[in-house]
Amino acid sequence: MNILRLIRGGPPASRRFIFVITGLSGLGNAGLVGLINQAAEQSLLGQEISLQLLIVYLLTLAFFLVSNRTSLQHANRFVQARLEATRRRVVSKIRKVDLRTLERMGEGDVYLTVAQETDHLSQTLPLIIGAAQSAVLLLSLLAYVAVLSLVSFAVVTAFLALGIMVFLNRQKALTGYLTEVHVHEAGLIDNLSHFTLGFQEIRLNADKNDALFAHFSERTGELKEVVLRDGARWVTLLQFSNAFILLLVGVVVFVLPIFFGGYTDTIYKIMAVSVFAVGPMAAVTSVIRLIGRAEAGLGHVFDLERRLDEGLPAKTGKSPRENSPFRSFSSIELTKATFRYVDSEGMITFTAGPLNFSLNRGEIVFMTGGNGSGKSTVLKMLCGLYVPDSGLLTCDGVEIRKENRQEFREIFSAIFTDFHLFDRPFGLEHVEQEEVERLIERMELSDKVGFEKGRFTTRDLSTGQRKRLAMILCMLEDREVYIFDEWAADQDSHFRDVFYREMLPDFKARGKTVLAVTHDDRYWDCCDRRVSLDLGTIVPTGAA
């Protein structure tokens, strides 16, 4: 079970303590039932209940309450620690995984699994732990029944075993149906993103807007039907569990006295046990759906981890930031490199290459080409985000492989067309306030954004201004190679001129290398070399 897999990863000492204290709590509960039966028997015989019995009962009650609370608190703390460790582990793999692996997964699946699934587990697992404690209490009550009557114990245990076997068989089947719910929920999140990311497009096209909403409504309807269908199955299972409790009580009251002699004198004691068992059994059955949901949720988390593991780089045992040998590079080369986009069915949708391209230190190179010509693919291969399916990526003759790829990536800073703007300079927490303010002023953003308490005051800017803010972060990183994918396309004519006539020469004067995708032909004199792409193939066009 996935729940047991999660628990097994914790400290053994913590598991042992929880197991022991939960067992003691169960014994305390059984002891309470025994004391109540003893007091009831004394009353039935007309005897006065002794003060000693009352004191023992109160002490046992206090012991039960303390051990029960301690068990739940430690179990909850243990489970939350395991979930926190799981979140950290999964996100750590996400930040290290190969880019193409992450792209294939889809944002909806990743977000749903890491955020919603783990949050759901955080809320439901403590309830499941409480139900597990109730199960221990039931075992303790069964042990008490065995003390009263071995025959009754055998009959009740057999009846319980039969019911549990039927129940677990159905519950296992229903847990599998929850995977279908997860798939529909992930698809719904992906579909929902179109309303925010494509807001401008759908507001300009009413037909597109209506069609997108109709598709979204269709997906929500499918999700509703799946949830209702699974809900009906769970209702049936829960109804079975409730009926099973009543049948168990009926067996104790009606069946055992008929078939087993010598039982009558202890029937009221076992009946009291049955009454006390109703609460724990109800607690167990009430979380059955949660158990199935938790099993399915953890299954999705562990499956995500498995897929992430397939795209993780090899461990080198050293930090990629420690004296990277590529910081003093002379040239970077792609040799007969190809990259293929493959869909979920294994069909090749686009191929870039074979590519032969070199980037020399200190030069400014412009890259041009139409939409879909493969420019972004080449940029991502060149900086090590995409791994060529064939051919070589080398730096000063050293092949870039799993073992040194992250070291190689450390010399790049990039602003892609789908860039993400961070609200603070992560990794540069000790940057000087004055330096950030100087760059903000240089990017002519002083009247729009400030830098306070280690973060930018706003990101609510135009696309061009957001790109300038991203440029500030790139300049603070001070890497050896800068990649700009259509950076100037969203700038006004004034700042476009600043970029080509002032910023690029400044990069070159500082020994930096710049590779920029651009279509501004009136600025082609600002580069050392220009290359063009067509259908995934690089075509040199000579010096500018």
Protein Blocks (a to p, Z undefined) as FASTA:
>chain_A
ZZlmmmmmmcfklmmmmmmmmmmmmmmmmmmmmmmmmmmmmmmnopacdfklmmmmmmmm
mmmmmmmmmmmmmmmmmmmmmmmmmmmmmmmmmmmmcfklmmmnopklmmmmmmmmmmmm
mmmmmmmmmmmmmmmmmmmmmmmmmmmomklmmmmmmmmmmmmmmmmmmmmmmmmmmmmm
mmmmmmmmmmmmmmmmmmmmmmmmmklmmmmmmmmmmmmmmmmmmmmmmmmmmmmmmmmm
mmmmmmmmmmmmmmmmmmmghklmmmmmmmmmmmmmmmmmmmmmmmmmmmmmmmmmmmmm
mmmmmmmmmmpccdehiafkgopaklmcfbdcdehiacddddfkopafbdcdjdddddde
hiacddeddehilmmmmmmmmnopaccfbdcddeehiacdfklmmmmmmmpccddfkbcc
dfbdehilmbcfklmmmmmmmnopmmmbcceehiafbfcdcfklmmmmmmmmmmmnopab
dcdehklmmpcfklmmmmmmmmmmmmmmnopacddddfbfklmmmpfbdcddeehiacde
bjZZ
